[in-house]
Amino acid sequence: MHSALTITSLSGQQLLPHLDDIARLRIGVFKDWPYLYQGSLDYERDYLAAYAVTPDAVCVIARAGDAVVGASTGLPLLDDAAAFHKPFVQAGIDPAQVFYFGESVLLPEYRGQGIGHAFFDAREAHARALGRFALTAFCAVDRADDDPRRPRGHRDNAAFWHKRGYQRRPGLTMQLNWGEVGQGNVTHPLTFWTRSLEAVA
């Protein structure tokens, strides 16, 4: 029997006690398809610590009892690296208007219970409360349909993202390098998905 699940939005220094738990979670989940990410705790701690010192960033964590089983991040796009701004500038979209969702990771046994929706709800509410963003956006790695490493029967998240009102933006693509399982460092294309951040009536 699973412990009761709780969803909590954290910002700033509130994130610090959870950095190692979230780092391990990211490494474990992203090692699987489609990211095939070969991560390290030191890199992940440094990456996540940047959220702790970014005033308008948010990290939403899911806990089963005391165990962190999922995490989801977001921050103003201009607070992320320049490579993330560039596709928006080239498309004539002011990056100052965009709140960027970094990633969502969740242990497999807790999927299908509405946590993914809770992550989006919390991050969209956070962006809306800041009061200066017109769009929310995230990016997803582009993989070939015939990639032999694709697990049989794999279902991607496109239907879920469409249900949330997000649209894939072909051409709004960036390049990002990471260590890939069995491949070493590889440069990957990632395409953005966006939606308008409407005000709450």
C-alpha positions as CSV (number, residue, x, y, z in Angstrom):
1,M,0.0,0.0,0.0
2,H,1.4,3.4,-1.1
3,S,1.8,6.2,1.4
4,A,-0.4,9.2,0.8
5,L,0.8,11.5,-2.1
6,T,1.4,15.2,-1.5
7,I,2.2,17.9,-4.1
8,T,4.2,20.9,-2.9
9,S,5.5,24.0,-4.7
10,L,8.8,25.2,-3.5
11,S,10.9,28.2,-4.4
12,G,14.3,29.6,-3.4
13,Q,16.0,28.2,-0.3
14,Q,13.0,25.8,0.3
15,L,14.5,23.7,-2.5
16,L,17.9,23.1,-0.9
17,P,17.0,20.2,1.4
18,H,15.6,18.2,-1.6
19,L,18.5,18.7,-4.1
20,D,20.0,15.3,-3.7
21,D,16.6,13.5,-3.9
22,I,15.6,15.4,-7.0
23,A,19.0,14.9,-8.6
24,R,18.8,11.1,-8.1
25,L,15.3,11.1,-9.5
26,R,16.3,13.0,-12.6
27,I,19.2,10.7,-13.3
28,G,17.1,7.6,-12.9
29,V,14.1,8.7,-15.0
30,F,16.1,10.4,-17.8
31,K,18.3,7.4,-18.3
32,D,15.3,5.8,-20.1
33,W,14.0,6.5,-23.5
34,P,13.7,9.1,-25.1
35,Y,16.5,11.0,-23.3
36,L,18.9,8.2,-22.6
37,Y,20.7,10.6,-20.4
38,Q,23.9,9.6,-18.6
39,G,23.9,12.0,-15.6
40,S,26.0,12.6,-12.6
41,L,25.0,13.8,-9.1
42,D,27.5,16.6,-9.1
43,Y,26.2,18.0,-12.4
44,E,22.6,17.6,-11.2
45,R,23.2,19.3,-7.9
46,D,24.8,22.3,-9.7
47,Y,21.9,22.5,-12.2
48,L,19.2,22.3,-9.5
49,A,21.0,24.8,-7.2
50,A,20.5,27.4,-9.9
51,Y,16.8,27.2,-9.3
52,A,17.3,27.8,-5.6
53,V,19.0,31.2,-6.4
54,T,16.5,32.3,-9.1
55,P,13.8,34.3,-7.3
56,D,10.9,33.5,-9.7
57,A,11.7,29.8,-10.2
58,V,9.5,27.0,-8.9
59,C,10.1,23.4,-8.2
60,V,7.0,21.2,-7.6
61,I,7.6,18.0,-5.8
62,A,5.5,14.9,-5.3
63,R,6.1,12.9,-2.1
64,A,4.8,9.5,-1.0
65,G,5.2,9.9,2.7
66,D,8.7,11.4,3.1
67,A,10.0,10.0,-0.2
68,V,10.4,12.3,-3.2
69,V,8.8,10.4,-6.1
70,G,8.4,13.2,-8.7
71,A,9.6,16.7,-9.4
72,S,8.8,19.4,-11.9
73,T,10.6,22.7,-12.5
74,G,10.1,26.1,-14.1
75,L,11.6,29.5,-14.4
76,P,11.5,32.7,-16.5
77,L,13.0,31.8,-19.9
78,L,15.4,34.8,-19.6
79,D,16.8,33.2,-16.4
80,D,17.9,30.1,-18.4
81,A,20.9,29.8,-20.7
82,A,21.0,31.9,-23.9
83,A,20.6,28.8,-26.1
84,F,17.0,28.5,-24.8
85,H,16.2,32.1,-25.7
86,K,17.6,32.0,-29.2
87,P,14.8,30.2,-31.0
88,F,12.2,32.6,-29.6
89,V,14.2,35.7,-30.6
90,Q,14.6,34.2,-34.1
91,A,10.9,33.6,-34.3
92,G,10.1,37.2,-33.2
93,I,8.8,36.1,-29.8
94,D,10.0,38.2,-26.8
95,P,11.7,35.7,-24.4
96,A,10.7,38.0,-21.5
97,Q,7.1,37.0,-22.2
98,V,7.9,33.3,-21.8
99,F,7.9,31.1,-18.6
100,Y,9.9,28.0,-19.3
101,F,9.0,24.5,-17.8
102,G,12.3,22.7,-17.3
103,E,11.2,19.1,-16.9
104,S,8.9,16.7,-15.1
105,V,10.2,13.4,-13.7
106,L,8.1,10.8,-12.0
107,L,8.8,7.3,-10.9
108,P,6.9,4.8,-13.1
109,E,4.8,3.3,-10.4
110,Y,3.2,6.7,-9.6
111,R,2.3,7.5,-13.2
112,G,-1.4,7.6,-14.4
113,Q,-2.6,9.0,-11.1
114,G,-3.0,12.7,-12.1
115,I,0.4,13.9,-10.9
116,G,1.4,15.0,-14.4
117,H,-1.6,17.3,-14.5
118,A,-0.9,18.5,-11.0
119,F,2.6,19.5,-12.1
120,F,1.3,21.5,-15.0
121,D,-1.4,23.1,-12.9
122,A,1.1,24.2,-10.2
123,R,3.6,25.6,-12.7
124,E,1.0,27.4,-14.8
125,A,-0.5,28.9,-11.6
126,H,3.0,30.1,-10.5
127,A,3.7,31.7,-13.9
128,R,0.3,33.3,-13.9
129,A,0.8,34.7,-10.4
130,L,4.0,36.4,-11.5
131,G,1.8,38.5,-13.8
132,R,4.2,39.2,-16.7
133,F,4.1,36.2,-19.0
134,A,2.1,35.6,-22.1
135,L,3.3,32.0,-22.9
136,T,4.4,28.9,-21.1
137,A,6.7,26.6,-22.9
138,F,8.8,23.5,-22.7
139,C,10.9,21.5,-25.1
140,A,11.1,17.8,-25.9
141,V,13.9,15.8,-27.6
142,D,13.3,14.9,-31.2
143,R,13.8,11.2,-31.9
144,A,13.3,9.3,-35.2
145,D,10.2,7.1,-35.4
146,D,12.4,4.2,-36.6
147,D,15.2,4.6,-34.0
148,P,16.0,1.0,-33.0
149,R,16.4,1.9,-29.4
150,R,12.7,3.0,-29.1
151,P,11.0,0.5,-26.7
152,R,8.3,-1.7,-28.3
153,G,4.9,-0.2,-27.6
154,H,6.3,3.1,-26.3
155,R,3.7,5.9,-26.1
156,D,5.0,9.4,-26.0
157,N,3.4,12.3,-24.2
158,A,2.1,14.2,-27.2
159,A,-1.6,13.4,-26.6
160,F,-1.2,14.5,-22.9
161,W,0.5,17.7,-23.9
162,H,-2.2,18.5,-26.5
163,K,-4.9,17.8,-23.9
164,R,-3.2,20.5,-21.8
165,G,-3.5,23.0,-24.6
166,Y,0.1,22.9,-25.8
167,Q,1.1,22.9,-29.5
168,R,4.4,21.7,-31.0
169,R,6.1,24.5,-32.8
170,P,8.1,23.1,-35.7
171,G,11.1,25.4,-36.3
172,L,11.2,26.6,-32.7
173,T,14.1,24.2,-32.1
174,M,17.3,24.3,-30.1
175,Q,20.4,22.1,-29.9
176,L,21.6,20.7,-26.5
177,N,24.5,18.5,-25.7
178,W,24.4,15.7,-23.1
179,G,26.0,12.4,-22.3
180,E,24.0,9.6,-23.8
181,V,24.0,6.1,-22.6
182,G,26.4,4.1,-24.7
183,Q,27.2,7.0,-27.0
184,G,29.2,9.6,-25.1
185,N,28.4,13.3,-25.6
186,V,25.8,13.9,-28.4
187,T,24.2,17.1,-29.6
188,H,20.4,16.7,-29.7
189,P,17.6,18.7,-31.4
190,L,14.7,19.7,-29.0
191,T,11.5,21.3,-30.3
192,F,9.4,23.6,-28.1
193,W,5.8,23.3,-27.3
194,T,3.9,26.4,-26.2
195,R,0.5,27.6,-25.0
196,S,-1.0,31.0,-24.2
197,L,-1.1,31.8,-20.5
198,E,-4.6,33.1,-20.1
199,A,-5.7,35.0,-17.1
200,V,-8.0,33.3,-14.6
201,A,-11.5,34.7,-14.8
